[in-house]
Amino acid sequence: MSLTRYFMYRRIAAALPNKINGKILSISELGEIGFFVDNERSKITETSYPDVDMQHLPYPDAMFDAVISDQVLEHVEDPVRAINESYRVLKKGGVAVHTTCFINQFHPSPRDFWRFSPDALRFLCRSFSEIIQCEGWGNWAAVMVCFLGDRFRNMRIPEWGFRHAIATKNQNRYPISTWIVARK
């Protein structure tokens, strides 16, 4: 798991009292973020951006119980439209999980447009009925590690030692990763 996702994924799982289940739209590879999804009780539609454009989702209104986008928002031209589309395809009471970045190197995939603070994510999701969780993770040491080239490298993060100390320390002034969990 990458250093920048370790804390974030655990915080998201802690915000959800039960694993997400039902009809789920994943607008990125579900991969590691999927550990809070109940695979046995879910029908997962996996897509990836830009193959399926988050700004123009080809699904009917109120089709999904959950929408998950992991590190996608920074790549779309119109994040307001993308969030509104995730809202549109959610059933009433459905949950959206959007993760993105704030302090990050340029990484076109295919393009790289935005950086989001927790305040920006809260603003983008203002039409949701409930913000379950909206946070950021980072610290000065993690920023240095990331800019030295280890941001995307998968690494074992044991429950002790230097990597664990960096992965679990959070300083609000240095949000590398940001996320929101919201209910329609």
ROPARO-801828 format. One record per atom (N, C-alpha, C): residue in one letter; x, y, z. Coordinates in steps of 0.001 Angstrom, whole numbers, plus 500000, padded with zeros to 6 digits. Layout:
N
aXYZ ...
//
This chain:
184
m500861498831500000 m500000500000500000 m500901501224500000 s500492502260499297 s501317503459499270 s501204504214500585 l502259504882500934 l502336505662502164 l501175506643502277 t500814507267501169 t499804508333501196 t498373507825501338 r498176506532501243 r496811505995501338 r496552505202502625 y497581504847503325 y497475504012504515 y496509504608505550 f496778505804506002 f495959506482507014 f494556506761506460 m494499507265505242 m493232507647504614 m492265506460504532 y492702505331504041 y491812504178503902 y491314503694505258 r492165503731506259 r491740503321507596 r490731504295508197 r490911505572507949 r489956506569508443 r488602506416507749 i488620506165506450 i487362505967505713 i486640504741506269 a487354503647506455 a486732502431507002 a486158502699508388 a486839503491509193 a486358503808510547 a485091504657510508 a484918505443509460 a483734506312509337 a482484505535508938 l482674504351508402 l481557503540507931 l481287502431508942 p480130502434509615 p479866501421510639 p479825499999510092 n479434499852508841 n479399498546508179 n480069498677506827 k480509497557506294 k481067497583504950 k479981498018503969 i480381498744502942 i479453499179501898 i479009497953501111 n477703497892500790 n477219496783499972 n476100497283499070 g475642496416498197 g474604496774497235 g475210497003495863 k474584497871495097 k475099498215493768 k476106499343493940 i477350499068493553 i478450500011493773 i479080500372492436 l479287501676492241 l480023502170491087 l481408502586491556 s482428501969490989 s483813502326491283 s484386503024490052 i484676504321490211 i485188505105489079 i486714505165489179 s487299504052489347 s488741503836489415 s488878502377489792 e490052501850489716 e490199500465490148 e489898500400491632 l489053499473492040 l488676499369493442 l489893499005494292 g490696498091493831 g491965497753494467 g491965497830495974 e492958498529496533 e493149498603497975 e492016499319498689 i491374500284498024 i490302501020498699 i489098500111498939 g489021499012498251 g487881498123498356 g487792497325499632 f488719497495500577 f488645496681501792 f487464497057502672 f486770498165502409 f485562498476503183 f484293498202502373 v484427497398501322 v483300496966500498 v483024495496500783 d481759495154500982 d481350493769501191 d481163493129499816 n482209492480499326 n482197491914497973 n481141490832497794 e480836490093498835 e479869489000498728 e478437489506498615 r478155490687499139 r476796491237499117 r476683492436498173 s477580492527497214 s477597493687496328 s477684493286494874 k477129494152494053 k477316494056492604 k478126495295492231 i479362495078491872 i480290496187491643 i480455496437490151 t480229497671489755 t480500498119488389 t481826498863488442 e482881498234487920 e484204498863487936 e484456499551486609 t484803500813486703 t485151501607485534 t486467502298485828 s486987502969484854 s488160503797485110 s488055505060484270 y488529506127484850 y488573507402484156 y489882507439483371 p489890507850482132 p488856508543481380 p487988507640480511 d488162506306480594 d487326505411479785 d485848505679480021 v485468505849481279 v484124506303481632 v484320507658482291 d483726508679481683 d483928510054482138 d483057510348483352 m483670510613484460 m482960510911485700 m482068512145485566 q482342512987484607 q481555514203484397 q480285513942483596 h480200512777482966 h479049512393482132 h478809510894482315 l478366510495483481 l478200509067483767 l477059508470482932 p477306507339482281 p476311506727481396 p475336505805482140 y474871506246483293 y473983505426484119 y472734506234484464 p471613505542484676 p470384506251485035 p470454506848486450 d469555507771486715 d469443508378488040 d469184507303489091 a469717507535490287 a469423506707491475 a469642505207491235 m470732504858490584 m471002503458490262 m471877502757491306 f472741503506492009 f473761502891492865 f473544503202494340 d473947502241495168 d473948502423496618 d475208503142497080 a476261503072496280 a477520503738496611 a478269504094495333 v478987505209495399 v479884505627494325 v481233505887494970 i482269505282494407 i483618505450494932 i484518505946493809 s485184507075494047 s486220507522493112 s487498507708493918 d488525506995493534 d489795507021494253 d490843507700493385 q491196508923493788 q492227509699493104 q491845509991491649 v490618510458491454 v490121510792490122 v489848512297489983 l489301512923491009 l488826514311490894 l489873515287490378 e491121515087490722 e492152516020490268 e492383515950488762 h491862514900488119 h492087514700486691 h490930515156485804 v489774515470486378 v488623515874485565 v488637517376485343 e488144517801484182 e488117519237483879 e487135519994484764 d485987519374485057 d484931520057485807 d484547519238487037 p485240519450488164 p484950518657489357 p483545518885489919 v482972520053489707 v481594520302490166 v480646519362489436 r480795519287488142 r479949518380487351 r480177516919487754 a481427516552488005 a481741515167488397 a481059514808489713 i481119515686490695 i480464515426491982 i478950515383491787 n478416516297490994 n476971516303490730 n476528515021490033 e477348514489489162 e477024513228488496 e477041512068489491 s477995512077490407 s478016511009491418 s476763511103492285 y476345512300492586 y475119512516493363 y473892512012492585 r473841512329491311 r472703511955490460 r472490510451490409 v473583509686490283 v473437508236490111 v473273507494491445 l473402508212492565 l473205507588493876 l471731507498494237 k471365506390494877 k470028506260495455 k469953507145496693 k468743507518497088 k468563508274498325 k469148507459499480 g469957508090500286 g470629507402501377 g471937506750500976 g472256506787499669 g473497506191499179 g474717506977499645 v475871506323499572 v477115506912500073 v478103507127498932 a478716508312498938 a479796508625497998 a481100508715498777 v482142508111498224 v483491508210498783 v484374508744497664 h484933509934497888 h485827510538496897 h487161510836497568 t488241510296497020 t489579510596497521 t490317511365496438 t491225512217496878 t491985513016495922 t493266513488496606 c493896514495496055 c495162514948496619 c495167516460496817 f496077516901497646 f496287518333497859 f497750518676497583 i498652518134498372 i500080518355498105 i500548517167497285 n500879517429496038 n501227516332495147 n501999516856493953 q502846516019493424 q503548516360492199 q502585516297491022 f502922516973489952 f502172516914488705 f502176515468488222 h500975514945487916 h500878513548487472 h499730513399486472 p499973513755485209 p498922513660484205 p498498512215483966 s497159512028484003 s496625510685483806 s495187510768483309 p494843511223482172 p495751511744481155 p496163513197481396 r495377513954482187 r495754515333482509 r495633515541484016 d496195516623484497 d496213516907485921 d495799518370486108 f494582518594486688 f494025519947486756 f494001520581488147 w493675519821489194 w493262520413490462 w493961519825491667 r493890520578492778 r494250520109494108 r493112520524495044 f492749519654495988 f491575519887496834 f491909519814498316 s491554520854499034 s491625520834500496 s490341520177501009 p490294519782502292 p489028519288502837 p487900520322502695 d488212521595502863 d487185522641502685 d486617522626501267 a487479522416500274 a487013522373498879 a486101521171498655 l486457520016499209 l485617518828499050 l484268519023499732 r484285519620500916 r483033519896501632 r482151520831500788 f482753521830500173 f482013522753499321 f481446522024498095 l482248521200497452 l481783520464496278 l480608519538496616 c480577519007497818 c479537518050498222 c478441518701499065 r478276519988498938 r477301520705499773 r475854520285499531 s475540519679498397 s474161519256498137 s473827517904498783 f474819517196499290 f474566515934499981 f473882516231501314 s473084515296501797 s472347515532503045 s473241515432504273 e474335514671504184 e475208514498505339 e476653514302504898 i477550515039505519 i478982514789505353 i479375513882506514 i479659512638506213 i480016511661507240 i481443511909507721 q482326512177506783 q483724512437507121 q484346513252506007 c485146514227506361 c485889515010505379 c487199515411506036 e488296514845505561 e489582515030506221 e490723515078505211 g491889515313505743 g493119515257504978 g494174514550505807 w495179514026505146 w496295513403505847 w497606513881505247 g498555514088506118 g499915514396505704 g500718514899506887 n501994515011506681 n502896515580507676 n504156515991506937 w504964516818507567 w506129517353506856 w507081516252506417 a507259515212507240 a508164514121506862 a507621513374505639 a506315513137505605 a505708512443504464 a505834513275503185 v505693514592503320 v505868515467502147 v507273515285501583 m508265515269502457 m509654515092502007 m509844513725501348 v509310512670501964 v509429511321501401 v508778511277500013 c507605511892499898 c506891511884498614 c507667512616497533 f508212513773497866 f508932514539496860 f510306513968496543 l510741513019497346 l511967512297497020 l511681511077496143 g510389510845495843 g510055509813494875 g509316508597495391 d508949508562496662 d508301507360497196 d506785507488497338 r506160508468496718 r504719508664496867 r503923507466496377 f504243506954495208 f503420505917494584 f503945504512494816 r505089504393495433 r505681503079495649 r504868502325496709 n504478501117496368 n503813500274497366 n504850499820498371 m504484499924499631 m505427499526500658 m504706498825501785 r505408497939502424 r504888497295503616 r505015498298504749 i503914498517505468 i503937499447506592 i503632498635507844 p504680498155508520 p504449497364509729 p503841498229510826 e503346497612511862 e502702498334512964 e503712499022513883 w504934499128513487 w505969499761514289 w506990500372513334 g507867501172513812 g508991501664513039 g508733502972512313 f509727503374511554 f509755504671510877 f508605504849509882 r508373503865509021 r507291503994508032 r505928504128508703 h505694503354509739 h504423503437510454 h504274504802511115 a505344505305511701 a505301506629512343 a504932507708511324 i505516507647510147 i505189508634509106 i503766508425508600 a503384507172508365 a502067506870507782 a500908507211508706 t501141507252510009 t500033507485510946 t500052508864511590 k501096509620511396 k501143510987511952 k500386511918511019 n499553512769511583 n498787513705510765 n498997515125511279 q499408515997510372 q499529517424510661 q498636518151509651 n497600518811510137 n496612519447509259 n497204520450508285 r498366520991508577 r498988521989507691 r499586521371506424 y499724520047506388 y500385519376505269 y499529518264504674 p498321518561504192 p497473517478503669 p497934516999502287 i498490515823502251 i498895515221500978 i497659514617500312 s496948513787501048 s495719513145500562 s494525513780501251 t493433513942500525 t492188514449501093 t491052513544500631 w489967513525501417 w488842512656501074 w487568513148501727 i486474512639501179 i485158512912501741 i484297511672501641 v483488511458502648 v482479510393502666 v481165511131502923 a480238511050501972 a479002511816502072 a477801510945501743 r476661511281502362 r475420510532502139 r474437511426501388 k473764510826500385 k472750511555499624 k471481511688500438 
//
